[in-house]
Each structure stands twice: as C-alpha cells, then as structure tokens.
Amino acid sequence: MTTLTKVAGVEIHTGHFIGGEPVRSVQAWLDGETQPNPRGPEFEDRSGRILAWSRAGLAMYMDLTAAAGHGLNVVYICRNGQVMVDELEGWVRVTARKTEHRGLPTTRYGMPHDVHEERVPPADVVVPTVGVWSAMLEGRPFPDHATGYGALAALVAAHVSHEAGGREVALDGNDLPRERRFSWA
C-alpha cells in the first residue's frame, strides 16, 4: 500500500482501486442542483463530474451527473486496451491490441485486437455496506481509518475544487478546510 501523507501522525492511504496508486489531487465540476437524499432533507447529494489524479499521473474520471440515472458502468482505459464493466448486470468486456501492434503510437487506435467477455457477480451496494458496519461493530477487520480518511479527503477536495471553478486541489496540502462542516456528511 502506498502512503499518501501523514495527518496527525497517521499514515493515509487512498484510491488503490485499480492502479495501486493513492489519489494525489482532485478536480470537480458539480451540478447546480442537489439531489434528494434518502437520509432526509438535512443532507444533500451533489452530482457532477470528478477527475482524480495519482502521484504517477494515473487519471480517474467519474461522470456522476444527475442525468445519468440508470446503470453503473466503469471503463478502464489503458494504453493498449480497455476494460468495460457493467457493474449491475455483471459482465466484463476486455479489448486489447494484439501483441505485435502494442508498440505502435496510440493514434493507431483501430489496430487488430483480441476481445474477451465474461459474466461476473453483479455489484451490490447494500451487502458490502452492511458488512463494513457489522465488522466495525463486532471488532473485526474492516477498511481502516486511513482508507476512510482518503475517501473523505477526496470528497472534500471535490467540493473545494468546484467552488474554485474546477481548480486542481491536492489532498495532502493546505487546500482542505479542516473545520468546515458539509451537509452531506
């Protein structure tokens, strides 16, 4: 696990979803309207677009706009291929350049490729959430405070970035307001 920063002497690790790289900074452009939150009117849900960067330059772009009201699809774009995942239907499609064409420039995006498709278990947001809460309450291992801090820091950075017109906001700098309360927390 890669260390992002230390906060109050605690090592913080974030964003290791696919590349093993922690999130370094975030840019965000949020929608003007908030969405209803099932926890009640005192909480707000924001939609919009987020671009997150790792220290090594890996980028993750999320389109979480209110206009995207159906499905959960993830596309991992790599130099020589793509992995497309339909999280709710439970399928994966991988396309990759044939080995003999991998050294060509990325502008040659239409080169011959191999395709692999398979079914996977569909994503379920309730079961993992219940599992984390149960583990925490029962004293079993669950994502630690550093993982939680990383996710929270990225959310705060997204709001700060949006308020600054989409400016890039570092998670380990002085850009994050430590005392501010957000109505989504």
N, C-alpha and C positions, 0 to 999 in steps of 0.2 A: 504494500500500500504506500502511495506517495504522500508525503506531508505537504499540505498547503501552507500553513502558517501556525504560529502558536498564539493562542489567546489566553491570557491569564495563566500561562504556563502549560496549557493543554494543547497537544498537537491536534490539528484539524485536518481531516481527510474528506474530500468531496469528489463527486462526479466521476466515479470509476465505472460507469455503466458499460461502456464498450471498449474504450481505449486505454484504460488503466491510468488515465491522467486526471488530476484534480482540476476543477473549474478555477480559472485564474481571474476572469472578468466576464461581465455580462453587459449586453446592450438590450434595451427593450423599448417597444412601441406598443403601449396598451390602448385598448379601445376606450372611447369616451364614456360609454355607459357601463354600469356594473350589472352583474347578473344576480338573480335571486340565489341566496344561499340556503340550503336545507336546514342549517342550524338556527336560522332566524334572521330577522331584519337588521339586527345589530351587527351582523357580519356581512362583508361584501366580497363578492367574487369578481375578479377582473379577468378579462380576456385580452388577447393581443398576440404579439409576436416577440420572441426572445431569441437572441443569438448569444451563445456562451462560448468562451474560448479557454483552452487549456494552455499551460505554460509552453508546450511544444508546438502550439499552433493548431491543434485539432479544433474543429468548429462543430457546434451542435446548434441547429436551427429548429425552433419549435413554433409551429403555427397553431396557436390555441385560441383563435378568434371565435367570437360568438356565432359567426356564420358557419363554422364547422361543427354542426350539431349532431352529427351521426358518424359512428365508426371511430376506430383508433388505429391508425396506420403509421408505421415507422419505416423510414428509408435510410439506410446507412450507405453513404456514397463514399466509395474508395477509389483509388487511382485506377484500378483495373477491373472494377466491377461494382455491383450494387446488391444489397440485401434488402428485400422488401418484405415487411412483416405486417400481416393483418392480425392485430392482437386479439380482437374479439371473435373473429371467425376461426382463428387458429391455423393459419397457413404461412409458410415462408417460401419465397422465391428468390433464388440466388442466380445472378448472371455474372459471368466472369470472362474476360478476354482469354482466348486460347493462349497457351504459354508462349508460342512463337511470336505473338503480337504484343506482349506486355512491355517491351522496351520502346515501343513507338510513342510519339507525343500524345497527350490527352486530347488534342484536337482531332485525332483519328478515332473518335468515339464510336464509330459504326463498324469496328473490326469484328471478325468472326468470334463467336463466344459460345460458352457452354452454359446450359440452364439446368438448375436443379430445383425441384419443388417438393415440398413435403408438408404434411399436416403436423401441427404441434398443439399442445393443450391450449385452449383459449385463455386469455388473461382474465383474472377475476380480481377486482379491486377490494372486495369485501373480505374475502378469506385471508389475504396477506395482512390486511389492517388488523383484523381480529387476532391473528397470530402474533403480531408485534405487541399489541396491547396485552394479550394473555401472557406472553413471555416476560414482559416487563413487570406485570403484577405478581407473577409467580417466581420472580428472581432468576429466570432462565436467560440465556444469552439472546440478545436482540440487537438491532442496529444501535451502536453506541452513541454517546453524546456528541462525538466528533462528526459522525455521519449526519445526525440531526442538525448540528450547527451549520454544516456545509450547505444543506438544503435551505435552511432558514436564511443564511447569508446570501445565497443566490436569489431568493425571493426578495429580500430587502434591496439588493443591488438592482434588481429588475425595476422596482418602483422608483428608486433614486435615478436610474438611467432614464426612465420615461419622463420623469419630472424635469430632467435636464436635456430634453429634446433628443433622447436616444444616445447620449454620450456614453462611452465605454466606462464602466465602473469596476474597479478592482475589488476583489473580495478581501484581500489582505491589507488594504490601505486604510486611510483615514476617511474615505468617502462614505462609509456606512454609519448612519446615525445610531448610536448605542442606546440612547434614551427614548427614542421615538416609539410610539405605540401605533400599530397598524390595525385597522378594523377587520382584517382577515385572520388575524392571529387568535 
